[in-house]
Amino acid sequence: MTDRYAVIGNPISHSKSPLIHTMFARQTREDISYEAIEAPLDGFAARVMALRGKGYKGCNVTVPFKFEAFNLATQRSAQAEAAQAVNTLQFSPDGDAILGDNTDGTGLIRDIRSNLGFVLHNKRVLLIGAGGAAYGVALPLAEAGAKLTIANRTADKARTLAASFSSLRPVVSSGSLDDIADRQFDVVINATSAGLSGDRIPLPPTVFASGALAYDMMYGRETPFMKFSRAQGAARVADGLGMLVEQAAESFFIWRGIRPETAPVIEALRKFQ
Ligand code: ATR
C-alpha cells in the first residue's frame, strides 16, 4: 500500500517539496505519495493529528509552523532541540509517539561540502542573521568544525543564539554587523530574510577572504546579497536550492531509510527555475 506524506505550511502553493519527493520516490522505487497541505494559521496541530488519524506516516513542516511542530513532537532529535524548531515529523507506527527532527542544518552542510566542495573544518565562517533560519544551522556549522562568527542587525539576538549552544561548541564571536568591519571569512552565509524585501545587508566590502564562498539560504532569485558578493569578488556564489534538496533527502532518509541521489534532482529543479 502507498505510504502517504505531506508538507504543511501557510502559504504552501510555492513549495517545491512535492516535486522533490516525487522525484526521490521515482528514483528509489519507494511506493509513497507526497502532497502540499495548507493549514489555517490557528489549525496546525489539528491538521497534523487528522493526517495521523488517516494513516499518514509523517510530514514536513514549513513556515510558519516549525515552532508549533517542535511543541507537538513527543520526542525530539538533538538537531531539533538546537534549532528550537522541527521540519520533519514521523508518526510511530505502533503508538502515540510523534518524532520531531530538523534536517535544515544537515542539508546546508551537505550542500556546502558535497555539492559545492568547500571545506568547513577550521575555516572562518560568518553566519548573518539570528532568526529561525539561523537557529536551524548554527550548531551544525559549529559541529562541522567551523570557526563560527554570528552577526545580526540586532546584536543581542546574535549573542542569544551563540549562548544557546556555547556550552557544546563556543563560537569565535557574536554581535552586530559593525563588529565584523575589518574581518575576512572563508564562507559567508546569509540566513536573514532581507532578500525577501530586496534589502541589501550592510556588509563591509572586504568581508570575503581569497577563495571565499558566499551562500544565500534563499533560492529562486538573485538576492542583493548574491549581487554584492559577486561584485566584491567572492570566488563562488550559491543560492539555497541545493540546501532545499539536501534537507528533503535527509527527511526522506528518516522516513524510508534510503538516501536518494540529490544531484539529478538539483539539476532538474535548476531547469524549472
Ligand atoms: P527567519 O525565520 O526567516 O530567519 P526571522 O525569524 O523573522 O525569519 O528572522 C529574520 C532575520 O533576518 C533576523 O536575523 C533579522 O534581523 P533582526 O534580528 O535584526 O530583525 C534579519 N533581517 C531581516 N531584514 C533585514 C535587513 N533588511 N537587514 C539586515 N537583517 C535583516
Residues whose N, C-alpha, C, O or C-beta is under 5 A from the ligand:
A	BS01	ATR	G129 A130 G131 G132 A133 A134 N152 R153 T154 K157 A191 T192 S193 A194 D199 R200 I201
